[in-house]
Every structure is written in structure tokens, then in C-alpha cells.
Amino acid sequence: MPDERLAIDGGDPVRSEPMPKRRLLGVEEKEAVIKLFDEAIESGNAFGYGGPAEAAYEAAFVEFMGGGYAKGVNSGTNAVYGALGALQLEPYTEVIVPPITDPGGVMPVALLNLIPMVADAAPGSYNTSAEQIEPLITDRTSAILIAHIGGEPVDMDPVVELARRHGLRIVEDCAQAHGARYKGRLVGTFGDTAAFSTMFGKHHCTGGQGGVVYTTSEALSWEVRRFIDRGKPFGLDAPANVRAGLNCNSDELSAAIGLAQIRKLPQIVSNRRRAADMFAEGVSSLRTVSRAALLPDTEPVYWFLRVRLELDRLSVGKEQFCAALNAEGIPVTASYRHIPCEAPWFRDRRVFGTSGLPWSAPQYGGDRSPDFDVSNTIAATSEHFNVGIHENYGQAEVDDIVAAMRKCEQAYAR
């Protein structure tokens, strides 16, 4: 007879085998890389950057997005850096940033001598909204940085309207949202510029690290190319570099991998959505667990599954519940509290030595130690946890996830 106790209490786990490997990289990427090396060996010339592989990958990315302009870069952080830097925002102006994001999604703001202002999340969400952004807008605000966290789109129409009303630029951070749609339209097409991460953990990759800066504006596409390549005068009749910038270029090797990868992206997105839908159906009869509420008329791409826990119906806290799920063989993350203003680098103003810049600059006329209201964000991270999934999860894996949640609910329900 199987031991019906929770695995954390010594019983048999729901799933004793590891979840399936993602196997993101395959023979197609291997053949693309070997071809690149064969050509280099035959020609005697090392491959570099800005060549045919990069052009082909950028063209394929644009085709996936339905038009526009794309430039490969060497990390998702530098994609945000390039997307912001191309806008040439005035130093010491304020940029409203997301309530939850990777540190690399906010650090470029301060490194460009801009002041990050942290917006709260919409109630019950990891994402912000126009309602939370608007109170932060002042005459010092120059841009809004949006992040579509977990592959769930932000409610973009009100944000776009708000930005237009105040004359603000929009940058979309789509690092976790390749292929997500809002009202039928791909995220990344709403802002002035957009940043995508293509590191190994994202929906599609260009190797270990990488990124793409995307825009629908030809004029801004030239600014992107200039800024991410040391101000080279692309598209201009100028004798030398026209502005300061860093070398954030991608390369031919990364692009060769990316070209093979982006051809797989539609199926990757479709499989993740199918797994998420199976999960939502599976937990529909549970009292304490549900897939988090989604915005209407959106098509998320589920970098992870955001799961709501009804804590008032449980005899244990979220950490204990998640520990029990992990013991049952289900990979979950109890907390996603990545709030920028809580990070030591932000709190201690550690950007340029001990100067406190950009906040301490005499040119900045705002509050140098603002107290950001992130109460909705804290509530959302307290009430939700994340289930790691990927495109190779099928019915068997989802059934085990649901079975483990049902088992924990039965053990811990009030």
C-alpha cells in the first residue's frame, strides 16, 4: 500500500521521477554552429559580428514580430540599456519602472543617469498598470519602462494613452514575454522601443546570453544601432562616431543559434499555452489553488505559471505549502519578490562609487529618498507562487502537478 502521508512528512511523493528536461537546444543549432565554423576554417577568416548570420536572425525576428526593426545585442540587460539609450532622454529626468523585474531591467536606468521611480503593481498582479503609474508622473518624468512579467501582458491601451497625454516615451521589457499578445497584438509593438532577453532560459535563445532591441520606427532603429555600437554613424553622412555608447553587439555565433531557435518559437509558445490551459482545468475543482487571474483579451506565454493560494483556507503559510509541493516532486518557487526599491544597490544608491549619483546630482530636483508605495506588489507576492513549466510538459506532468496540489490541499485545508 502506498504511504498517503505528505512526502515532506515521510510519505511517498506524487512524482518520484524528475520533470522532463527542456532540451531547448538540438541538432538544428548544432548544425548551424558547425556550418559557421566550417566556413571560417575554409575561408581562413574568423567570424565576427554584423555579418550574414546576424542579418538573417534579425530579419527572422522582424518577421516573427510582423514587421519593424531588430538589432541583436549581447544580453537582455544591454537590450534594456540600448532601448532606453536610443531615446536620448535628458539626464536626471525620471523613468517610471516596473514593480517586479530582474535587476538588469532597472539598473540601465540609473546607469544612464536617469532616476528610476518604482510603480506599484495592479491589484492581484505582478505587473503594473496605468492606475499605478499615473501618480508618479511629474514634470520631471521622461519615460515609462514596462515589463510583461511571467509572459503576462500589461494592460497596454491605458498606458499608451497616459503616455501620449503627458508626452512620455515607452520602453517595453519583453524578456519573459516572447510572443505574448494583448488584444491580438504582440507585446513589444506598443512602445517606442522594446527589449528582449535571449539568454538560455527564455522562450528562445541565442546561446548562453543575448538580447534584441526592437522598434517599429525606422528613425529609432538607426539610433539603436548607433548607441549599441559606440556611436558609429550608421545611416548618417558623418566622418566618425557621433555619440558615446558601449559595444553591446551580438555576434555571428549567437545569431546562428538564434536563427535556428526562432523557427521553433511558435511551437514553444503553443505548447506552453496548452500546458497552462490543462493546469487551469485541472485545478478548477480545488478550493485553495488556482491559476492566477489573467487580463481579458490577452494571450500569455507563461515563462512560469503564476498560481494563487487562498491562504485563509489553509492551516499553513505559503512557504510550508510550497515546501510540501517541492517534496512531492513539483518544482515551485515560493516567492517572486523582486522589487527594485528593496534591492541593496537601489536602497544604498550604489551606481557610481559612493557618490549617490544619479539621485544626488544638483541638477535633479526631485525627492532624493522617495518612499514608494508597493503595497499591491507585496500583497501579490504574498498570495502567489510560481510553478516552473516549459514546452515539454504534457498531460502526465500537469496531472502530477495537480495531484500534488490536491494532496497538499487535503492535508492543509481548514
SEZA-90137 format. One record per residue (C-alpha): x, y, z. Coordinates in Angstrom, 1 decimal, decimal comma, padded with zeros to 4 digits. Layout:
N
LOKE      px      py      pz
LOKE       X       Y       Z
...
***
This chain:
414
LOKE      px      py      pz
LOKE   000,0   000,0   000,0
LOKE   001,3   003,5  -000,9
LOKE   002,1   005,8   002,0
LOKE  -000,6   008,5   001,8
LOKE   001,2   010,9   004,0
LOKE   002,7   014,0   002,5
LOKE   006,2   013,4   001,2
LOKE   007,5   016,2   003,5
LOKE   006,2   014,1   006,4
LOKE   007,8   010,8   005,1
LOKE   005,2   009,6   002,7
LOKE   005,5   008,6  -000,9
LOKE   005,8   011,6  -003,3
LOKE   003,4   012,1  -006,1
LOKE   006,2   012,2  -008,6
LOKE   009,4   010,3  -008,0
LOKE   011,0   010,9  -011,4
LOKE   012,4   014,3  -012,3
LOKE   010,3   016,5  -014,6
LOKE   011,3   016,3  -018,2
LOKE   014,3   018,2  -019,4
LOKE   013,6   021,2  -021,6
LOKE   016,1   020,2  -024,3
LOKE   015,9   023,7  -025,8
LOKE   019,0   023,2  -027,9
LOKE   019,1   020,4  -030,6
LOKE   020,6   019,2  -033,8
LOKE   019,4   022,3  -035,7
LOKE   021,5   024,7  -033,5
LOKE   024,5   022,3  -033,6
LOKE   024,4   022,1  -037,4
LOKE   024,2   025,9  -037,7
LOKE   027,2   026,4  -035,5
LOKE   029,2   023,7  -037,3
LOKE   028,4   025,3  -040,6
LOKE   029,7   028,6  -039,3
LOKE   032,9   027,1  -038,1
LOKE   033,4   025,1  -041,4
LOKE   033,0   028,4  -043,3
LOKE   035,5   030,1  -041,1
LOKE   038,0   027,2  -041,4
LOKE   037,7   027,1  -045,1
LOKE   038,0   030,8  -045,6
LOKE   040,6   031,4  -043,0
LOKE   038,6   034,3  -041,6
LOKE   037,3   034,2  -038,1
LOKE   033,6   035,0  -037,8
LOKE   032,8   038,3  -036,1
LOKE   029,7   040,4  -035,8
LOKE   027,4   042,3  -038,1
LOKE   027,6   039,6  -040,8
LOKE   025,1   037,5  -042,7
LOKE   024,1   035,3  -039,8
LOKE   023,2   038,3  -037,7
LOKE   021,3   039,9  -040,5
LOKE   019,4   036,7  -041,1
LOKE   018,5   036,3  -037,4
LOKE   017,3   039,9  -037,2
LOKE   015,2   039,5  -040,3
LOKE   013,6   036,4  -038,9
LOKE   012,9   038,2  -035,6
LOKE   011,2   041,0  -037,5
LOKE   009,2   038,5  -039,5
LOKE   008,0   036,9  -036,2
LOKE   007,0   040,4  -034,9
LOKE   005,1   041,2  -038,1
LOKE   007,4   044,0  -039,2
LOKE   009,6   046,6  -037,7
LOKE   013,4   046,7  -037,0
LOKE   015,5   044,5  -034,8
LOKE   019,1   044,7  -033,5
LOKE   020,8   041,8  -031,7
LOKE   022,8   042,6  -028,6
LOKE   024,8   040,5  -026,1
LOKE   022,4   040,4  -023,2
LOKE   018,9   041,2  -022,1
LOKE   020,3   043,9  -019,8
LOKE   022,0   045,6  -022,7
LOKE   018,8   045,3  -024,7
LOKE   017,1   047,4  -022,0
LOKE   020,2   049,7  -022,0
LOKE   020,0   050,1  -025,8
LOKE   016,3   050,5  -025,9
LOKE   016,5   053,4  -023,3
LOKE   019,7   054,9  -024,7
LOKE   018,3   055,2  -028,2
LOKE   015,7   057,6  -026,9
LOKE   018,3   060,1  -025,8
LOKE   016,4   061,0  -022,6
LOKE   017,8   064,0  -020,7
LOKE   019,9   063,1  -017,6
LOKE   018,3   063,4  -014,2
LOKE   014,8   063,0  -015,6
LOKE   012,6   060,3  -014,1
LOKE   011,8   057,0  -015,6
LOKE   008,9   055,0  -014,1
LOKE   010,0   051,4  -013,7
LOKE   008,2   048,1  -013,0
LOKE   007,3   046,8  -009,5
LOKE   008,8   043,4  -010,2
LOKE   011,7   042,8  -012,6
LOKE   015,2   041,4  -012,8
LOKE   017,8   043,9  -011,5
LOKE   019,1   044,1  -015,1
LOKE   015,8   045,5  -016,1
LOKE   016,2   048,6  -013,9
LOKE   020,0   049,1  -013,5
LOKE   020,3   050,6  -017,0
LOKE   018,0   053,4  -016,0
LOKE   020,4   054,6  -013,2
LOKE   023,5   053,9  -015,4
LOKE   022,1   056,3  -018,0
LOKE   021,9   059,0  -015,2
LOKE   018,1   058,7  -015,1
LOKE   016,1   058,4  -011,9
LOKE   014,1   055,2  -011,5
LOKE   010,7   055,6  -009,9
LOKE   009,1   052,4  -008,9
LOKE   005,4   052,0  -009,7
LOKE   003,2   049,6  -007,7
LOKE   001,6   046,6  -009,2
LOKE  -002,1   046,3  -010,2
LOKE  -004,0   044,5  -007,5
LOKE  -003,5   040,8  -007,8
LOKE  -000,8   041,0  -010,4
LOKE   003,0   041,1  -010,8
LOKE   002,5   043,8  -013,4
LOKE   001,9   047,5  -013,1
LOKE  -001,0   049,4  -014,7
LOKE  -001,8   053,0  -015,8
LOKE  -003,6   053,5  -012,5
LOKE  -000,5   052,8  -010,5
LOKE   001,8   054,7  -013,0
LOKE  -000,1   058,0  -013,1
LOKE   000,5   059,2  -009,5
LOKE   004,3   059,0  -010,2
LOKE   004,2   061,3  -013,2
LOKE   005,7   064,8  -012,7
LOKE   007,2   067,4  -014,9
LOKE   010,5   065,5  -014,4
LOKE   009,1   062,3  -016,0
LOKE   010,5   061,4  -019,4
LOKE   009,6   057,7  -019,9
LOKE   007,8   054,7  -018,7
LOKE   009,5   051,3  -018,6
LOKE   007,0   048,4  -018,8
LOKE   007,8   044,8  -018,0
LOKE   005,5   041,9  -019,0
LOKE   006,4   039,6  -016,2
LOKE   006,0   035,9  -016,4
LOKE   004,8   036,3  -020,0
LOKE   001,6   038,0  -019,0
LOKE   000,9   041,3  -020,9
LOKE   000,4   044,5  -019,1
LOKE  -002,9   046,4  -019,8
LOKE  -001,2   048,5  -022,5
LOKE  -004,0   050,6  -024,0
LOKE  -004,4   052,8  -020,9
LOKE  -000,6   053,0  -020,5
LOKE  -000,2   054,2  -024,1
LOKE  -003,0   056,7  -023,7
LOKE  -001,4   058,0  -020,5
LOKE   002,0   058,4  -022,1
LOKE   000,6   060,2  -025,1
LOKE  -001,3   062,6  -022,8
LOKE   001,9   063,5  -020,9
LOKE   004,3   063,3  -023,9
LOKE   006,2   060,4  -022,4
LOKE   008,2   057,6  -024,2
LOKE   007,5   054,0  -023,6
LOKE   010,0   051,1  -023,4
LOKE   008,7   047,6  -023,2
LOKE   010,7   044,9  -021,5
LOKE   009,6   041,7  -023,1
LOKE   012,4   039,5  -021,7
LOKE   009,8   037,0  -020,3
LOKE   007,1   037,5  -023,0
LOKE   008,3   036,4  -026,4
LOKE   005,1   036,0  -028,5
LOKE   002,6   037,3  -025,8
LOKE  -000,3   039,1  -027,2
LOKE  -002,6   041,9  -025,9
LOKE  -005,8   042,4  -027,8
LOKE  -004,4   040,4  -030,7
LOKE  -001,2   042,4  -030,9
LOKE   002,3   041,3  -029,9
LOKE   003,8   042,9  -026,9
LOKE   006,9   044,9  -027,9
LOKE   004,9   046,8  -030,6
LOKE   003,2   049,3  -028,3
LOKE   006,2   051,2  -027,1
LOKE   008,8   053,4  -028,8
LOKE   011,3   050,7  -028,3
LOKE   011,3   047,2  -026,8
LOKE   013,9   044,9  -025,2
LOKE   014,0   041,1  -025,4
LOKE   016,3   038,8  -023,5
LOKE   017,6   035,7  -025,4
LOKE   019,6   034,1  -022,6
LOKE   019,4   030,3  -022,3
LOKE   016,3   030,3  -020,0
LOKE   014,0   032,4  -022,1
LOKE   011,4   031,2  -024,7
LOKE   014,1   031,2  -027,4
LOKE   017,8   031,8  -027,0
LOKE   020,9   032,9  -028,9
LOKE   023,1   030,8  -026,6
LOKE   024,1   031,5  -023,0
LOKE   023,4   035,2  -023,2
LOKE   021,9   037,6  -025,7
LOKE   019,1   040,1  -026,4
LOKE   017,3   042,0  -029,1
LOKE   016,3   045,7  -029,3
LOKE   013,2   046,1  -031,3
LOKE   011,2   049,1  -032,6
LOKE   008,6   049,8  -035,2
LOKE   010,3   053,2  -036,0
LOKE   013,0   053,3  -038,7
LOKE   014,4   056,5  -037,2
LOKE   014,7   054,9  -033,8
LOKE   016,2   051,8  -035,3
LOKE   019,2   053,9  -036,5
LOKE   019,5   055,4  -033,0
LOKE   019,6   051,9  -031,5
LOKE   022,3   050,8  -033,9
LOKE   024,4   053,8  -033,1
LOKE   024,0   053,6  -029,4
LOKE   024,8   050,0  -029,0
LOKE   027,9   050,2  -031,2
LOKE   029,9   053,1  -029,7
LOKE   028,1   055,8  -031,6
LOKE   029,1   054,7  -035,1
LOKE   027,4   056,9  -037,7
LOKE   025,0   054,3  -039,1
LOKE   022,6   055,9  -041,6
LOKE   024,5   059,3  -041,4
LOKE   027,0   061,1  -043,5
LOKE   029,5   061,7  -040,7
LOKE   033,2   061,1  -040,6
LOKE   033,4   059,4  -037,2
LOKE   031,4   058,3  -034,1
LOKE   028,5   060,7  -033,4
LOKE   027,7   059,9  -029,7
LOKE   029,1   058,0  -026,8
LOKE   027,9   054,4  -026,4
LOKE   029,2   051,0  -025,4
LOKE   029,9   047,9  -027,5
LOKE   026,8   045,9  -026,9
LOKE   026,9   044,0  -030,2
LOKE   025,8   040,4  -030,6
LOKE   027,9   038,2  -032,9
LOKE   027,6   035,6  -035,7
LOKE   027,8   032,6  -033,5
LOKE   024,9   033,8  -031,3
LOKE   022,9   034,8  -034,3
LOKE   023,4   031,4  -035,9
LOKE   021,9   029,7  -032,8
LOKE   019,1   032,3  -032,7
LOKE   018,1   031,8  -036,3
LOKE   017,5   028,1  -035,6
LOKE   015,8   028,9  -032,3
LOKE   013,3   031,5  -033,5
LOKE   012,0   029,0  -036,0
LOKE   010,9   026,9  -033,0
LOKE   009,4   029,7  -031,1
LOKE   005,7   029,4  -032,4
LOKE   005,6   025,8  -031,3
LOKE   007,3   026,6  -028,0
LOKE   004,6   029,2  -027,3
LOKE   001,8   026,9  -028,3
LOKE   003,0   024,1  -026,1
LOKE   003,3   026,3  -023,1
LOKE  -000,2   027,7  -023,6
LOKE  -001,6   024,2  -023,8
LOKE   000,1   023,2  -020,6
LOKE  -001,2   026,3  -018,8
LOKE  -004,7   025,6  -020,0
LOKE  -004,5   021,9  -018,9
LOKE  -003,4   023,2  -015,5
LOKE  -006,2   025,7  -015,2
LOKE  -008,7   023,0  -015,9
LOKE  -007,1   020,5  -013,5
LOKE  -007,2   022,8  -010,5
LOKE  -010,6   024,2  -011,2
LOKE  -012,2   021,9  -008,6
LOKE  -009,7   022,9  -005,9
LOKE  -010,6   025,3  -003,1
LOKE  -007,2   026,8  -002,3
LOKE  -005,2   026,8  -005,5
LOKE  -006,0   028,4  -008,9
LOKE  -004,2   029,8  -011,9
LOKE  -003,8   033,5  -011,3
LOKE  -006,4   035,7  -012,9
LOKE  -005,4   037,0  -016,3
LOKE  -006,3   040,2  -018,1
LOKE  -009,1   039,7  -020,6
LOKE  -008,3   039,5  -024,2
LOKE  -004,6   038,6  -023,6
LOKE  -002,6   035,6  -024,7
LOKE   000,2   035,0  -022,2
LOKE   003,2   032,8  -023,0
LOKE   003,9   031,5  -019,5
LOKE   007,6   031,9  -018,6
LOKE   006,2   030,4  -015,4
LOKE   002,7   029,6  -014,1
LOKE   001,6   032,2  -011,6
LOKE  -000,6   030,4  -009,0
LOKE  -002,9   032,0  -006,5
LOKE  -003,1   030,5  -003,0
LOKE  -006,2   031,1  -000,8
LOKE  -004,3   031,4   002,5
LOKE  -007,4   031,9   004,6
LOKE  -008,5   028,4   003,7
LOKE  -005,2   026,8   004,8
LOKE  -003,8   025,8   008,1
LOKE  -000,2   026,6   007,0
LOKE   001,5   029,5   005,3
LOKE   002,6   029,7   001,7
LOKE   006,2   028,7   002,4
LOKE   005,1   025,5   004,1
LOKE   002,7   024,7   001,3
LOKE   005,3   025,2  -001,3
LOKE   007,9   023,2   000,6
LOKE   005,4   020,4   000,6
LOKE   004,9   020,7  -003,1
LOKE   008,6   020,6  -003,7
LOKE   008,8   017,4  -001,6
LOKE   006,1   015,9  -003,8
LOKE   008,5   016,3  -006,8
LOKE   006,9   019,5  -008,2
LOKE   009,3   022,4  -008,9
LOKE   007,8   025,6  -007,4
LOKE   009,2   028,9  -006,2
LOKE   007,5   030,2  -003,1
LOKE   008,3   033,9  -003,6
LOKE   008,9   036,2  -006,6
LOKE   009,5   039,4  -004,6
LOKE   012,0   041,1  -006,9
LOKE   011,0   044,7  -006,1
LOKE   013,7   047,1  -007,3
LOKE   013,5   049,6  -004,4
LOKE   014,1   046,8  -001,9
LOKE   017,4   045,8  -003,5
LOKE   020,6   046,9  -001,7
LOKE   022,1   048,6  -004,8
LOKE   018,9   050,7  -005,2
LOKE   018,4   051,4  -001,5
LOKE   022,1   052,4  -000,9
LOKE   022,4   054,3  -004,3
LOKE   025,4   052,1  -005,3
LOKE   025,7   053,1  -009,0
LOKE   028,7   055,4  -009,4
LOKE   031,0   054,7  -006,4
LOKE   029,8   056,2  -003,2
LOKE   028,6   059,5  -004,9
LOKE   024,9   058,6  -004,7
LOKE   024,5   059,6  -008,3
LOKE   022,3   060,0  -010,2
LOKE   020,0   060,8  -007,3
LOKE   022,5   063,2  -005,6
LOKE   023,1   065,3  -008,7
LOKE   022,4   069,0  -008,1
LOKE   020,5   069,1  -011,4
LOKE   017,9   066,7  -010,0
LOKE   015,0   068,5  -008,4
LOKE   013,0   065,6  -007,1
LOKE   012,9   063,7  -003,8
LOKE   016,2   062,0  -003,3
LOKE   014,9   059,4  -000,9
LOKE   011,3   058,7  -002,0
LOKE   009,1   056,2  -000,2
LOKE   007,5   054,1  -002,9
LOKE   004,1   052,5  -002,2
LOKE   004,4   048,9  -003,4
LOKE   001,7   047,5  -001,1
LOKE  -000,1   045,8  -004,0
LOKE   003,2   044,2  -005,1
LOKE   003,9   042,9  -001,7
LOKE   000,3   041,5  -001,4
LOKE   000,6   039,8  -004,8
LOKE   003,9   038,2  -004,0
LOKE   002,5   037,1  -000,6
LOKE  -000,6   035,5  -002,2
LOKE   001,0   033,9  -005,3
LOKE   003,7   031,4  -006,0
LOKE   005,3   030,2  -009,3
LOKE   005,3   026,8  -010,9
LOKE   008,1   026,2  -013,3
LOKE   006,9   024,8  -016,6
LOKE   008,2   024,6  -020,2
LOKE   007,1   023,4  -023,6
LOKE   007,8   019,8  -023,0
LOKE   005,3   019,5  -020,2
LOKE   002,4   017,3  -021,3
LOKE  -000,7   015,9  -019,7
LOKE   001,2   013,5  -017,4
LOKE   003,3   016,3  -015,9
LOKE   000,3   018,6  -015,5
LOKE  -001,7   015,7  -013,9
LOKE   001,1   015,2  -011,4
LOKE   001,3   018,9  -010,6
LOKE  -002,5   019,0  -010,0
LOKE  -002,4   015,7  -008,0
LOKE   000,3   017,1  -005,7
LOKE  -001,7   020,3  -005,1
LOKE  -004,8   018,3  -004,3
LOKE  -002,8   016,2  -001,9
LOKE  -001,4   019,2  -000,1
LOKE  -004,8   020,9  -000,1
LOKE  -006,4   017,9   001,6
LOKE  -003,6   017,8   004,2
LOKE  -003,7   021,5   005,0
LOKE  -007,2   022,7   004,3
LOKE  -009,0   024,3   007,2
***
